[in-house]
Amino acid sequence: MPILKKIFATGLLAGLSSMALAAPETYTVDSAHTFERFSYNHLGFSTQLSRFDRTTGSIVLDRAARTASVDIQIDTTSVDTGNALFNEHIQGADFLDTAHYPQATFKSTRVHFKNGQPTRIDGQLTLKGITRPVTLTLTHFHEARHPMQDKPAIGADATAIIRRSDFGAGKYAPAVSDEVSLSIALEAVKN
């Protein structure tokens, strides 16, 4: 009988160990290395590039189940166009309306995986109090131990195209393009 108990105990411990390895892991967004950039055509003259400087949030990743969730908050008052006067202009009621909506959010509804790697994130973007579905395409995903923080970390680059008129910010369209290209660089460290 003792040998059966040992076999059972060993099997139970092995099962619990594999469950622990398969558990979802939570990563906190590294605000110093995460930026949402956006670009649009300005009157046919040039492509204007801007970004948001303050982002927070979390990512939950379960490698074994090939599932994940993304919850991001963007401080829209941190918009950086490269020009203080234009920062103020784009924060106005015609565009971001940061006086009433100082935060934008993105919450995933589904993360798609291929060969064990996330490739696409379907979610809901809320901007100016308006929520619309947006799909982010991952062009890069990397996970490794962070060499400076000595913790597991993940990083990704993602892109999407949205229409600003869908979010009540369509002033001057189509002279200033309604389509806005999003380019996101994200890094997050395990809690």
Secondary structure, DSSP 8 states (H G I E B T S, - for coil): -HHHHHHHHHHHHHHHHHHHHTS-EEEEE-GGG-EEEEEEEETTTEEEEEEES-EEEEEEEETTTTEEEEEEEEEGGGEE-S-HHHHHHHTSTTTT-TTT--EEEEEEEEEEEETTEEEEEEEEEEETTEEEEEEEEEEEEEEEE-TTT-SEEEEEEEEEEEEGGGGT--TTTTTB-SEEEEEEEEEEEE-
